[in-house]
Amino acid sequence: MRLILFFFLVSPIFTNAQNNYPQDYFNPPLEIPLILAGNFGELRSNHFHSGLDIKTQQREGLKVLACADGFVSRIKIAHFGYGKALYITHPNGYTTVYGHLQKFSPEIEAYIKKQQYEKESFEIELFPSAETLPVTKGSLVAYSGNTGGSGGPHLHFEIRDKEERPMNPMLFGIDIKDTSKPTVSAVYAYTLDENASVNKSNSKQKLRLIPLKSGDYTTESIEAFGNIGFGIETNDRQDLAANSNGVYNIQTFLNGNQNFEVDFSVFSFDESSCINQFIDYEHYISNRQRIQKLFKKSNPLSILKPSLNEGVLTIEDSTASVYKIRVSDFKNNASFVTINIKGNKTTISNPKVEKTTPYYITANQSTNLKSGNVSVDFYPETFYENFYMDFNVNNDTLTLHKDIVPTRKNFTISYDISNYKDPDKDKLFIARLVGYKKYPLYSFTKRAGNILSTSTKTLGTYALATDTVKPTISALNFKDGQWLSNFRFLKVKINDTLSGISNYRATVNGKWILMEYDYKTKTLTYDFNDDIVTDTKNDFKLIVTDNVGNSATFEATFFRK
Ligand SMILES: [Zn+2]
């Protein structure tokens, strides 16, 4: 009887809630054992990872199979992002997504190529009807690859619900062996109002972490007062891979009462950028380490579960409290961190004072900042919290704070360029100056008369830059006048410094040919199996244009029999 009672009390908190998702509906998309390079919810730059990154044995071309019956509902081919991606909608309402593909099954490939030749574009997005490309469970739909923003061969795999929200695929019985607990690598204490203190300080404190034999942790005990919170660096390793992935769930308890929970089961794409408010963004920008904040400060993220004080602890004088952090992976292996807190109202030595400027930003209002020829527009809810912004314009250089404050929305930077000479105006773009050398990074720039504008989410230093140099083009696997009868591919390298490549157009004897662009190798590839080239003597022509309109033309003749 006692045991049963114990189970009832503890199970709702400590085990993964019994889920209602179908467990045997989806087969794994690959025929090899599933080893993850990345898991669901993992912390990435500006987003939470929305699926599983399945390793493909360091190679491309593995068969990708439909996880269940359904139909191809969307195909997207893009230079960046998921590269070549396939979406299958299933009768139960879920959609599975397969990304970074090398190519598609012959039937799907033929369907896409037809549309690409009609639209004369490699990048394409298609929404076939339910009857066009039906698939059955386990049928070949594509081959794994490394296209788009992929740093090595792997399959990006997602399961989305009817609202297009990515869900943790492991909720559907996709099984990954994992028998070890998450690792905690750092714990920080934060003061959350001006009277609060931790160890006589009102700055963030890194706590000395003490690993215990059990695999759990404790820290040095702390003295604190007022509203405080904690942050943690943690990750999890699965059995079959050496790399670390994200954890599944974090809960915190003050004197036994739960006061915070984050749960990586499901989120929406439109809230994914809120990761920058969830982590200590300033710390991440300066140290490249992601501290997950265990208190919900001005963050609409739905993975942060409603809880009593949203993770904020109010520590009173002359008290003793125990704070526990529980970190678990999907298999419910859990690590605990125990922190003893003594309530002690003390004077703060060397108090940290917030730097003030004349430009106070109120997060829920719109703000226009203007100086010289530069104007910046922030819309309501561009930021999560109010703060004093650094703003300065010197000639064409705009100092717009530093990239240490997370943003929720894009804002607009506009430059009036009427004081430039007309021919020069065409070559100007707005650049964000990055790194120690202040390299001008192209920020997508629109022009309306004498106004250049860019929409961005990143604070920092901006300037006007000029690009007068056209792109470069060079043949990679052939020479002008060569016979290419036995060639399968025609390969060309293209490049543009400063503003970057905007578009390219290749023709043979005046007919458009599909050239696939890989930005990582800067290579354009034509596949002779497309059967566009049928003549013996062929004039190849390629025009490449950069983002300010400088264009380069490359011409060569080749022969085929
Ligand atoms: Zn991925």
Residues whose N, C-alpha, C, O or C-beta is under 5 A from the ligand:
A	BS01	ZN	L52 D53 H156
